[in-house]
Amino acid sequence: MRHVYECPVRWADLDLLGHVNNVTYVDYLQEARVDLFRTHAPDARADDLAEGVVVVRHEVTYVSSLTFRFEPVLVECWVTEIRRASFTMAYEIYDEDEAGERTVYLRARTVLTPFVFAHERPRRLRPDEVSALENLLEPDEPVRSATWSEPVEIDGGDYPVHVRFSDVDVYGHVNNVKYFEYFQEARIRLLTALGREDGSGGMHLVVAQTDVDYKVPILFRAQPYLCRTWVSHVGRTSAVFESVMYDDDRVLARARVVLVCIDTATGRPTRVPDQFRLDA
């Protein structure tokens, strides 16, 4: 069974180009997920599945741009896989016309695991939770295995991440959506250091894909964490940025982001020119 959530689009959700910021979409997914469990498991299971879980992996594919409007956008979500200690959800953010034709803005999948916050450890799904999830199950291919390159230290690639008190949830963990903000800030820092700011030369970069693996919860503290970012691949019209979040030598999270070079005048992908290439 699939659940459809009506998500309002706020003016504050927009980036400098007037599009919903790539980070904000992940907020929409979280809102839809919580609404799904509170609608279809309206008892103790709802709070456990909606809020008593942590995100293990996000795979987010950005299909087309969404701009501000007064009508809500639709978020469809459902369960695709159930394992002993985790489950996977799929999402589609879209509009639908009277003929049933969809305009899709984003597709995503999220792996989640139940978590005992008092002991800072994952746990297995209870039988009642499995039963609730099975009512929402539409089996699909499992999420793909993550492939990461070796971190590269380059000028402008290291960014100190200061966790704000408002970034953490009631359990003291940084909310999974905030990681997208941290990786975005680190990426912008690298672009600025390289002298390749977004919009220069009649071109700008658009996020096409973001994959994030969450390894260890990030906690609130006064000292900053380190986010190291580098460009692992440059193609004809796109570049791949990778980032690692560290606490000393311990890896807390990793991200892989595909950016597409867009001609500002035509709105179409264009070749990454030599003077705009992001490889270090």
N, C-alpha and C positions, 0 to 999 in steps of 0.2 A: 504494500500500500504506500502511496506517495502522499506527502503532506504539502500543501501550498500555503505560504505565508505572505501576507501583503506588507511589504517593507517601505516605509516612507523614505523619500530622497530629500535630504536636507541641503540647504545652501552651503553649509559648512563642510559638506562632504566633497566639494569640488576642488580640483587642483587649479593651477594657473592657466591651463588650457580650457577650463570650463567643463572638464570631464570629471566623473566620480573618481576620486583618487584610488589607486590600486590597493592601498591599505584598507580603505573603508569597505570595500567589498567583503573582506574577511569578517568585519563587524556584522554585515548583513547575514553571512553564513551562520555566525554564532547566534544571532537573534532567532533565525529560523529553526536552528537545532533545538534551542531551549523551548520555543513555542511548540515544536513537534511533540516533545516528550510530555509537556504539561497538558497538551490537548489529548494525546492518545494513551497516556499512562498517568491519569490524574489521581495518583496516590503516592505512597512513599517512593515507589520506583521512579517517579518523575524527577524528583529532586536529585536522587542518586545518579540517574542517567544524564540529566541536564547539567548538573553542577558538580557532582561527585566524580568527575572524570578529568583526565588531562589529555591534551592533544599530543600524539606521537609524531604524526606527519601530516603535512598539508601538500596537496598538489592542486594548483590553481592555474587554469587556462583562461586568459582574457580574450574574448572573441570579438567584441565590438564595444565602442564607447557609449557610455550612458551619461546623459546630461540632466541638469536640473529640470524638474517639472513638479506640478502639484499632485499628480496622481501617484500612488505607490507603484513600485516595481514588484513583480512576483518572484518568489524564491521557492522552488520545488525541491524537496529533500526526501530521501529515503535511505534505508539500510541495504548495503550490497553484500556484506560478509559478516559472519559472526564466528569468532574463535573463542577459546577458553578464557582468555584474559584481555580480549580487545574486540572491537567491532569497527567496521568501515561504513562511512556514510558518503553518499553522492548528492550533488546539488546542481541546480541549473537556475540561473537568474535570467529572467526573460519578460517580454511583453507578449500578449496574444491578442490578435484582432478578432473581429466577429466571425470570420471564416475559420478560426482555429489555427491560423498561421502564426508561427512564433518568430520573434526577433530575439535571439539569444545574445546576452552580453557576457556571460561567464559560465564556465563549467568547472567543478571542483570535486575533489574527494578528500576525506579526512579520516585518519585512523585515530581512534580514541581508546583509552584504557581506563577502567575503574581505578580509583586511587584512594588509599587510606592516608589522608592528610595528617592525621595525628602521628603516624609512624613514618611518613614520607616514603611510602612504598606502593607499588601497584598491587592489585588483587585480581582474583578470578571473578568472572561474572556469576552472579547468583542464579539459580534456576528460574526465579520469578522475573529477573531481568532478561534472561534469554527468551522467555516466553513473550515478554513485551516487545523485544526486538524482532522476534520471528513474525509478528503481525505486520511489521514494516519492511520485511525482507523481499528484495528483488535481486536474486544473485547476479553477480557480474564478475568480470575479471578482477583479480586482486590488484592492489596498487603495485606499481613497478618498483623494482629494487633500486635503491639510491646508488648513484655512481658519482664519486667525488674525486677531484684532482688534488694534488698536494698543494697546501697553502704556499703562497709566494709573498714575500715581504718586499713591497715597493714603496717609493716615496708617495705619501698621501694615502696609503692603503690602510694605515692603522688609525682607528677612531675610538676614543674613549666613550663608552656608553654609561651615562649617568641615569640610574633608575630613579624616577620620581615616585613619591609615595602614592600618587594617584594611579600609577601603572600597575599596582599589585591588587590581587583579589582578596577576598575575606580570609583566604588561607595563607596569605603572605607571599604567594607566587606571582611573578609577572604574568599578566594575561597573555594568552597566545597571540592575540592580535597585535600587541605592542612589539613583538619580535619583528613583525613586518615593518613597523616604523623604525626600529633601530637599524635594520638592514638597509632601509631606504636612506636614512640619514648618512650611514657609512658610505653608501654608493655615491650620494651627492657630494660628499666630502672628497672622494677620490676623483670624481669628474672635475670638480673645481680645482683641485691640486694639479690636475693634468692640463688645465686651461681649456677644457672641452665642456663648457657649461651647456645645459640644455637650451636649444633654440639658437645657438650660434651658427652662422653660415646658412641660414634659411632652412635648417633641419632641427628636428627634435627627436628624442628617444621615447618610445612607448613600450611599456612592460607587456610582454606577450605570454610569459609563463613564469611562475614562481613555485619552487619546491622548497619546503622547509622541513628539516628533521629536528625534533626536540629531544635532546639527550638527557639533560639534567635541569631541573627547575632553576630559574634565575630568581634570586631573592632580593628584597630591598636592603640596601646598605649605603653607607656614605662613599666608599671607594668605588671608582668606576670599574666596569668590566672592559675588556679589550675586544673590539671587533676588527678583524683583519679581512680586507677585501682586495681582490685582484681580478683581472680579466683572464679567463681560462681559454677563451676561443673567440676569434673574430671571423665571421663569414662574409658573404657578399653584402647582405643588407642587415645583419644582426650581430650582436656581441653577447657573450655569456659572462656574467659576473658571478663569482662565487665568494661567499663570506663564511667566516668561522667566528663564533663568539667564545671567548676564553675566560676562565677564571684561573689565573696562572697557567699551568700546562693542561688543565682539564677542559675538554671541549663541552660546551653547554648546548650549542645549537649550530646548525649549518644551513646555509641557503644557497640555492642556485637560481639565478634570475636571467631570463632571456629578454634582451632589449632589442627592439627593431628600430632602425633608422628611418624616419618619416620625412618626406619633403613637405615642409609647412605649407607651401602654395597649393600643392595638388592633393595632399593627404594620403599619398601612396608610398609604399616602401621604396627606398632608393638605396643605391650602393653606398656603403660606408667609405667616404673618400679618404685618401691617404692622410690628409691633414686633420681628419676627424677620427681616425682609428684609435681604438681604446686599448690596444695591446700594449703592455708595459715594456 
